[in-house]
Amino acid sequence: MPQPVTYRGMSLVIPDNDSEWNEYFAHARQHKLMVRACKACGLMRYPPTHACPWCMDLGWTWKEVSGHGTIHSYEIVMHAIQPGFKDATPYAVVLVELDEQRGKPTPDEALRIITNLVKPDFTMEDETKVAIGARVRVVFQDLADHFALPQFTLTGEAPVGRVWRLGA
């Protein structure tokens, strides 16, 4: 029976029969950001699917990544759909391109993760600090003994490429 956890007043549960996400969050519980790597072509992927989206091979292995990356794109949420996020609006949801596979297999496809952008205390980052090109790193929010939620925070490192910010 899956053990639910609470995040921002909402219940999170991974069903027992969801092997991909159960394994992913088992690694996250150990504060490891793991992705699947194709045994045939070597490309890494997220979310953790069984088949490689590029070569369609079914062989894979888990691979730990550094959790460092760059904001590739973002959205500022002005109206929270989930009640648990209402007090956080406006907040950013970011698409992070991880360093390990930047621009591969093509400049338009890479190893990217959609995530919350949080401060080190796990409150939502101020939307005025979000920018394409900003450097980020993974942080793990321990929600229970059996569950840690990977999110990303700004590093303060020099941005990558041309920085772009909404309204700037």
N, C-alpha and C positions, 0 to 999 in steps of 0.2 A: 504494500500500500504506500503510495507516494506521500511524503511529508511536506505539507504546504509551509511556506514562509510568508511573512508579511513585509511588503515594501511599499512605503508611502500610503499605508492604509489598505493596500490591495493584497489579495492572496495570490502568491505565485506557486505553481505546482508543475512538476515535470512528470508526466505519466510514466509508469513503470515500463510500458512497452515502447517508449521512445528512446531507443538505444543511442541514437546520435547525440541528443541533447543530454541524456543522463551521463554519458562518458565525458562530454564537453564540460559539464558543471562539476563532475568529479575532479577533473583537473583544476578547474577554477577554485574549488574548495581548498586546493593545495597552493593557491596563488600562482598558478601556471597558466599562461595563455597558450592554448594548444589549438592547432588547426589540422585539417587533414591534408596530406600530401599524396599525390598520385604516384604509385609505384612505377607506372609506365613512362610518363612524361616529366615527372618531378615537380609539376606545378602544385602550389598550395591553394586551398580553397576555404572559404567561409561563406555561408554556413556549412556545417559538417554534413555533406551529402554522401551517399554511397558511391555514385558514379562521378567520374571527373567530368566537369562541364566542357572541357576543351577536347579531350581525346576519347571520352566515353568509357575508359577503362574502369573496371570495378575493383582493381587492386588499390589499396590505400594503407597509410600508416599515420598515426598521430605524430605531429612535429611541434616542438615548443618554439615559439617565436618570442622576440625580445619585448614586444608590447610597445615599441617606439614607432611613431609614425607622424604623418602630416595630415592636417584637415584638407580633404579633397573637395568637400562640399558641405553645406549645412542648411538647415531650415530653422527659422525662429518661430517657435510655437507661441501664438498670441492667445489662443483659446484652447485650453486643455480639454480633451475629450474624456480622459480618465479623471475622476474626482480627486485622486491622490496627487495630481500635478497642478491643481487649480492654484494653490498658494505659490507655486514656483513660476507662474507665467509673468512675463515672457521668459522662455528658456530655449536653449539651443539643442537640437538633435544633430549630430555631426556624422559625416561619412569619413572615416579615417583610413588612409592608405598606409599600410604597414611597410616599414623599411625593407623587410626581407625580400619583397617581390615587387618593388617599385617599377611601374611601367611594363610589367610582364603579365601575360604573354604579349600584350600590345599596349601602346600608350593609353588606350581607352579602357582597357581591362587590367585589373591588378588585384592584389589581395586587399580587400577593403571590408571594414566592419562598421555597421551603423550602431551608434551608441549615444548615451548621454554624455554631456560635457559637464564635469563637476569640479568643484574646488577640492582641495585636499581633505576637507571635513565632510565631503559628500553632499554638500548643498549645491544647487545648480549654479554653474558659472554665470557671471553677468554677461548678458547677450552682447554688450558693447565690446567685449574682449575677444569675441569669436571672429576669426578671419581665415579664409582659404590660404593655405601655406603655413599656418601656425603649427608649431611642433607640439606634440602631445605624447603622453605615456599612459599605459594601463595602470589602474589602481583597482584593488579588490575590496568591495564593501562586504564585510562579513554580516550576513543577515541572520544566521543561525549557525550552530556547530556544524551542520551538514550542508550549508549553502553559502557561497560567496558569489557576488554579482560583479563581473568585470565591467568597469566604466573607464572613461579617459579623463585626464586632467592636463592643463597646459603646463609646459616645462619651463618656459622662459628662454629657451634656446632661440637662436636666430631663425627666422622663418625660411622656408624653402620656396624658391621661385618668386614670382610676382605675387605680392600679397593683395588680396581683394577682400573688402568688407562691405556689407550691405549699407547703403546710405553714405558711404565715405567718398 
